[in-house]
C-alpha cells in the first residue's frame, strides 16, 4: 500500500481537519514503485526522506509481470531488483512521468539501456558495496568445489564414512597453483587478495585490455584468453554479461583447460554454455565447477548439472550477507531520491 495511509487513518480519528491537507501534500510528492520487499535500511531512507510516496510489492517473490505493468503506471521513479525485466513494454506502461530507475544490483543486463537512454531516464545501480561479500563467497565456493566439501558432507551423512582410505575424496590445493581471473575489476582484485595467503604461486587475468593499476595491486599478469584457459588451475569468472561475453565459456574454452582445473562462476549465468560445461565435467575434461549463477534462475532441478558430483551449484547468494544487502538497499534508495531531486546520484550508470 502507499506509505503513510495507515498513519493518515489514525490521524483522521484524532485530528480530522488535518488529514485532507496531508493528503493533498502527499499527492504532490513523486510517485515511486518498489518492485520487491527490500532490506530495511533502504525502506527507512525512503520513509524518512518525506520526498516520495511509494508503494512496495511486499513479498520475497517477484511481482507478476501483469501486476508490475499495472503498478508502474504514472510513476516518477522505480526501485527494482535484477529479476525485473525493464524493457520497452514496461517503460511504455510507466508513461512519460518516469524519470528515474534505481536497480538494487551491480549488474544491469536486465535493463534495456538503449530504451532508457532514448527516453532520458536516469539509472542508478549499486556497485562497490557488494565487493567484499561476493569475493568471500567466491573463495568459499572455490574451496568447496576444489576440496569436494559438499560431496564429503553427503558421504558422511549417508554412512559412507568407513575406514581411512588413501585417495578417498582427494581434491586440489591452492598452494603453488595458478589462479586465472576473467575480468579484472574490484571483485577480481578482492578475490585475489583473499586467495594470496593460500600461497598461490601466480595470478593471471584477461580483460578487454590490460588493467595495470588493478593488476599491480595483486601482482597479476595480463594474458590472452587462450593462455588463461591453458595455464589456470583455478579459473574465476568475474566479468559483466555483454554481447561479447555471452556464452564465451564454451567447449572451445573448456577443451583448452587443464584436466585438474576448477572453474568458478559468480558473475552471470549467461557467460557459460551449460551444455558444454556438462560435457566437460561429465567426461573428465576439467575437474570441477562451482556456480553461483545459472541460466535460467532458478535452474530446474532436473537439469543434468545437478546430477554431477563435481559440480557445486548455489542459488545466486554471492551478495547475501546482512551487511551487504542492507548497503545495497540504502544505496538504491539514495540513488532514487537524488535522481528525483535532479541531483547527482551516489552511483549513476552513464548511458
C-alpha positions as CSV (number, residue, x, y, z in Angstrom):
1,X,0.0,0.0,0.0
2,X,1.0,3.6,-0.3
3,X,3.3,4.5,2.5
4,X,1.5,6.7,5.0
5,X,-2.1,5.6,4.5
6,X,-2.2,3.8,7.8
7,X,-0.8,6.7,9.6
8,X,-3.3,9.0,7.9
9,X,-6.2,6.9,9.0
10,X,-5.0,7.0,12.6
11,X,-4.5,10.8,12.4
12,X,-8.0,11.3,10.9
13,X,-9.5,9.8,14.1
14,X,-7.5,12.2,16.2
15,X,-7.5,15.4,14.2
16,X,-10.0,15.1,11.3
17,X,-9.3,18.5,9.8
18,X,-5.6,17.8,9.3
19,X,-5.9,14.8,7.1
20,X,-7.2,16.4,3.9
21,X,-4.3,18.9,3.9
22,X,-1.8,16.0,4.4
23,X,-3.4,14.0,1.6
24,X,-3.1,17.0,-0.7
25,X,0.5,17.4,0.3
26,X,1.2,13.7,-0.3
27,X,-0.5,13.8,-3.7
28,X,2.1,16.3,-4.9
29,X,5.1,14.0,-4.0
30,X,6.8,11.9,-6.7
31,X,5.2,8.5,-7.0
32,X,7.5,5.5,-6.7
33,X,7.0,1.8,-7.0
34,X,9.4,-0.6,-5.3
35,X,9.2,-4.0,-7.0
36,X,10.2,-6.2,-4.1
37,X,10.4,-6.3,-0.3
38,X,13.9,-4.8,0.0
39,X,16.1,-4.7,3.2
40,X,15.0,-2.3,5.9
41,X,17.8,0.3,5.6
42,X,16.6,1.3,2.2
43,X,12.9,1.4,3.2
44,X,13.8,3.6,6.2
45,X,15.6,6.1,4.0
46,X,12.6,6.4,1.7
47,X,10.2,6.8,4.6
48,X,12.4,9.3,6.5
49,X,13.0,11.4,3.4
50,X,9.4,12.5,3.1
51,X,10.2,13.2,-0.5
52,X,8.2,10.4,-2.1
53,X,5.0,8.5,-1.8
54,X,5.9,4.9,-2.5
55,X,4.2,1.5,-2.9
56,X,6.1,-1.7,-2.4
57,X,5.4,-5.2,-3.6
58,X,5.6,-6.7,-0.1
59,X,6.9,-10.2,-0.9
60,X,10.1,-12.1,-1.3
61,X,8.8,-13.5,-4.6
62,X,8.8,-11.5,-7.8
63,X,5.8,-9.3,-8.7
64,X,3.9,-10.9,-11.5
65,X,4.5,-9.2,-14.8
66,X,0.9,-8.2,-15.4
67,X,0.8,-6.7,-11.9
68,X,4.1,-4.9,-12.4
69,X,3.0,-3.3,-15.6
70,X,-0.1,-2.0,-13.8
71,X,1.8,-0.8,-10.7
72,X,4.3,1.3,-12.6
73,X,1.7,3.4,-14.4
74,X,2.3,7.1,-13.8
75,X,5.3,6.5,-11.6
76,X,8.1,9.1,-11.4
77,X,10.6,6.5,-10.1
78,X,11.0,2.8,-9.9
79,X,13.3,0.9,-7.5
80,X,13.8,-2.6,-8.9
81,X,15.9,-5.8,-8.4
82,X,17.6,-7.9,-11.0
83,X,14.7,-10.2,-11.6
84,X,12.6,-7.5,-13.2
85,X,12.9,-7.0,-16.9
86,X,12.9,-3.3,-17.6
87,X,12.2,-3.1,-21.3
88,X,10.2,-1.0,-23.8
89,X,6.9,-2.7,-22.7
90,X,7.4,-1.7,-19.1
91,X,8.6,1.8,-19.9
92,X,5.6,2.3,-22.1
93,X,3.4,1.2,-19.3
94,X,5.0,3.6,-16.9
95,X,4.5,6.5,-19.2
96,X,6.2,9.9,-19.6
97,X,6.4,10.7,-15.9
98,X,9.1,8.2,-15.3
99,X,12.4,10.0,-14.7
100,X,14.5,7.6,-12.5
101,X,15.2,3.9,-12.4
102,X,17.2,2.6,-9.5
103,X,18.3,-1.1,-9.5
104,X,19.4,-2.8,-6.4
105,X,22.2,-4.7,-8.3
106,X,25.6,-4.2,-9.7
107,X,24.7,-6.0,-12.9
108,X,22.3,-4.3,-15.4
109,X,21.7,-6.9,-18.1
110,X,18.0,-6.9,-17.0
111,X,17.7,-3.3,-18.2
112,X,17.1,-2.2,-21.8
113,X,19.8,0.6,-21.7
114,X,19.0,1.8,-25.2
115,X,15.3,2.3,-24.3
116,X,16.2,4.1,-21.1
117,X,18.7,6.4,-22.8
118,X,16.2,7.2,-25.6
119,X,13.6,8.3,-23.1
120,X,16.1,10.3,-21.0
121,X,15.5,8.1,-17.9
122,X,18.4,8.2,-15.4
123,X,19.7,4.9,-14.0
124,X,21.2,4.2,-10.6
125,X,22.9,0.9,-9.6
126,X,24.8,-0.5,-6.6
127,X,28.5,-1.3,-7.3
128,X,31.3,-1.4,-4.8
129,X,29.1,-2.2,-1.7
130,X,28.9,-5.9,-2.6
131,X,32.6,-6.4,-3.4
132,X,33.6,-8.0,-0.1
133,X,30.6,-10.3,0.1
134,X,31.0,-11.6,-3.5
135,X,34.7,-12.1,-3.1
136,X,34.2,-14.1,0.2
137,X,31.5,-16.3,-1.4
138,X,33.7,-16.9,-4.5
139,X,36.5,-18.1,-2.3
140,X,34.2,-20.2,-0.3
141,X,32.7,-21.8,-3.5
142,X,36.2,-22.3,-4.9
143,X,37.3,-24.2,-1.8
144,X,34.0,-26.2,-1.5
145,X,34.4,-27.3,-5.1
146,X,38.2,-28.0,-5.2
147,X,38.2,-29.8,-1.8
148,X,34.9,-31.6,-2.5
149,X,33.2,-30.4,0.7
150,X,29.6,-30.8,-0.4
151,X,30.3,-34.3,-1.6
152,X,32.3,-35.2,1.6
153,X,29.5,-33.9,3.9
154,X,27.0,-36.0,1.9
155,X,29.1,-39.1,2.2
156,X,29.4,-38.7,6.0
157,X,25.7,-38.1,6.3
158,X,24.7,-41.3,4.4
159,X,27.1,-43.5,6.3
160,X,29.8,-44.0,3.6
161,X,32.5,-42.9,6.0
162,X,34.2,-46.1,6.6
163,X,37.9,-46.9,7.2
164,X,40.5,-44.4,6.2
165,X,41.3,-44.6,2.5
166,X,44.4,-43.2,0.9
167,X,42.8,-41.4,-2.1
168,X,39.1,-41.1,-1.0
169,X,37.7,-37.6,-1.6
170,X,41.0,-36.1,-2.6
171,X,40.8,-32.6,-4.0
172,X,43.1,-29.9,-5.4
173,X,45.1,-27.4,-3.3
174,X,45.6,-23.7,-3.9
175,X,49.2,-23.8,-2.7
176,X,51.6,-23.4,-5.7
177,X,48.7,-23.0,-8.1
178,X,48.0,-20.5,-10.9
179,X,44.7,-18.6,-10.5
180,X,43.2,-17.1,-13.5
181,X,40.7,-14.2,-13.4
182,X,38.4,-13.4,-16.3
183,X,37.5,-9.7,-15.9
184,X,39.8,-7.9,-13.5
185,X,37.7,-5.4,-11.7
186,X,37.0,-4.6,-8.0
187,X,35.7,-8.1,-7.3
188,X,38.5,-9.8,-9.1
189,X,41.1,-7.9,-7.1
190,X,39.3,-8.7,-3.9
191,X,39.2,-12.4,-4.7
192,X,42.9,-12.4,-5.4
193,X,43.7,-10.6,-2.2
194,X,41.8,-13.2,-0.2
195,X,43.5,-16.1,-2.1
196,X,47.0,-14.8,-1.7
197,X,47.5,-16.1,1.8
198,X,46.8,-19.7,0.5
199,X,50.3,-19.5,-1.2
200,X,49.1,-19.1,-4.7
201,X,52.1,-19.1,-7.0
202,X,50.8,-16.9,-9.8
203,X,47.8,-14.7,-10.7
204,X,46.9,-14.2,-14.3
205,X,44.0,-12.4,-15.9
206,X,42.4,-11.4,-19.2
207,X,40.1,-8.5,-20.0
208,X,39.2,-6.3,-22.9
209,X,42.5,-4.5,-22.3
210,X,45.3,-4.6,-19.8
211,X,44.4,-3.0,-16.4
212,X,47.9,-2.3,-15.0
213,X,46.7,-0.2,-12.0
214,X,44.5,-3.0,-10.7
215,X,46.9,-5.8,-11.8
216,X,49.7,-4.2,-9.8
217,X,47.7,-4.4,-6.6
218,X,47.8,-8.2,-6.8
219,X,50.9,-8.7,-9.0
220,X,48.8,-10.3,-11.8
221,X,50.0,-10.8,-15.4
222,X,47.8,-10.0,-18.4
223,X,47.4,-12.9,-20.8
224,X,45.2,-13.8,-23.7
225,X,42.0,-15.8,-23.2
226,X,43.7,-18.9,-24.7
227,X,46.6,-18.6,-22.3
228,X,44.2,-18.0,-19.4
229,X,42.4,-21.3,-20.2
230,X,45.7,-23.3,-20.7
231,X,47.6,-22.0,-17.6
232,X,44.9,-21.7,-14.9
233,X,44.5,-24.3,-12.2
234,X,41.6,-22.3,-10.9
235,X,39.6,-20.0,-13.3
236,X,37.2,-17.4,-11.7
237,X,34.7,-15.6,-13.9
238,X,34.3,-12.0,-12.8
239,X,33.2,-10.3,-16.0
240,X,30.0,-8.5,-16.9
241,X,27.4,-10.1,-19.2
242,X,27.7,-8.4,-22.6
243,X,27.1,-9.5,-26.2
244,X,30.9,-10.2,-26.3
245,X,31.0,-12.4,-23.2
246,X,27.7,-14.2,-23.7
247,X,28.4,-17.9,-24.0
248,X,32.2,-17.3,-24.0
249,X,32.8,-20.2,-21.6
250,X,32.1,-23.0,-24.1
251,X,33.7,-26.2,-25.4
252,X,36.4,-24.2,-27.1
253,X,37.4,-22.8,-23.7
254,X,36.9,-25.9,-21.6
255,X,38.9,-28.1,-24.1
256,X,42.0,-25.9,-23.6
257,X,41.8,-26.1,-19.7
258,X,43.9,-28.5,-17.6
259,X,42.2,-31.7,-16.5
260,X,42.7,-30.7,-12.9
261,X,41.2,-27.3,-13.4
262,X,38.4,-25.9,-11.3
263,X,36.0,-23.5,-13.0
264,X,34.1,-20.9,-10.8
265,X,31.4,-18.5,-11.9
266,X,29.9,-15.9,-9.7
267,X,29.3,-13.3,-12.4
268,X,26.4,-14.1,-14.7
269,X,25.0,-17.4,-15.8
270,X,24.8,-16.2,-19.4
271,X,28.6,-16.2,-19.9
272,X,28.6,-20.1,-19.7
273,X,27.3,-22.6,-22.3
274,X,25.9,-25.0,-19.7
275,X,25.6,-27.9,-22.2
276,X,29.3,-27.6,-23.0
277,X,30.1,-27.3,-19.3
278,X,28.1,-30.5,-18.5
279,X,30.1,-32.4,-21.2
280,X,33.4,-31.1,-19.9
281,X,32.6,-32.1,-16.3
282,X,31.0,-35.5,-17.1
283,X,33.8,-36.6,-19.4
284,X,36.6,-35.5,-17.1
285,X,37.8,-32.7,-19.4
286,X,38.0,-30.5,-16.3
287,X,38.0,-31.5,-12.6
288,X,35.1,-29.5,-11.2
289,X,32.9,-26.4,-11.4
290,X,31.3,-24.1,-8.8
291,X,28.4,-22.0,-10.0
292,X,26.5,-19.3,-8.1
293,X,24.7,-18.2,-11.2
294,X,23.0,-20.2,-13.9
295,X,20.6,-19.8,-16.9
296,X,17.8,-19.8,-16.1
297,X,17.5,-18.9,-12.4
298,X,16.3,-20.9,-10.6
299,X,17.9,-23.8,-12.5
300,X,15.3,-26.6,-12.9
301,X,16.0,-29.4,-10.5
302,X,16.1,-31.9,-13.4
303,X,19.0,-30.1,-15.1
304,X,21.8,-32.5,-15.9
305,X,24.4,-30.4,-14.0
306,X,22.6,-31.3,-10.7
307,X,23.5,-35.0,-11.4
308,X,27.2,-34.4,-11.3
309,X,29.2,-34.8,-8.0
310,X,31.9,-32.5,-9.4
311,X,29.5,-29.5,-9.9
312,X,28.5,-27.4,-6.9
313,X,25.5,-25.1,-7.6
314,X,24.4,-22.3,-5.3
315,X,21.2,-20.2,-5.7
316,X,22.8,-16.9,-6.5
317,X,23.8,-15.9,-3.0
318,X,27.1,-14.1,-3.6
319,X,25.9,-10.8,-2.1
320,X,23.7,-12.5,0.5
321,X,25.1,-11.0,3.8
322,X,23.0,-8.8,6.1
323,X,25.5,-6.0,5.8
324,X,25.8,-6.0,2.1
325,X,22.1,-6.4,1.2
326,X,21.2,-3.5,3.6
327,X,24.0,-1.4,2.0
328,X,22.7,-2.2,-1.5
329,X,19.2,-1.3,-0.4
330,X,20.4,2.0,1.1
331,X,22.4,2.9,-2.0
332,X,19.5,2.1,-4.3
333,X,17.2,4.3,-2.2
334,X,19.7,7.2,-2.2
335,X,20.2,6.9,-5.9
336,X,16.5,7.1,-6.4
337,X,16.0,10.2,-4.2
338,X,18.9,12.0,-5.7
339,X,17.7,11.4,-9.2
340,X,14.2,12.6,-8.4
341,X,15.7,15.8,-6.9
342,X,17.7,16.3,-10.1
343,X,21.0,15.9,-8.3
344,X,24.0,13.7,-8.9
345,X,23.4,10.1,-7.8
346,X,25.9,8.4,-5.5
347,X,26.2,5.7,-8.2
348,X,24.8,6.5,-11.6
349,X,25.1,4.4,-14.7
350,X,26.3,6.5,-17.5
351,X,24.2,5.7,-20.6
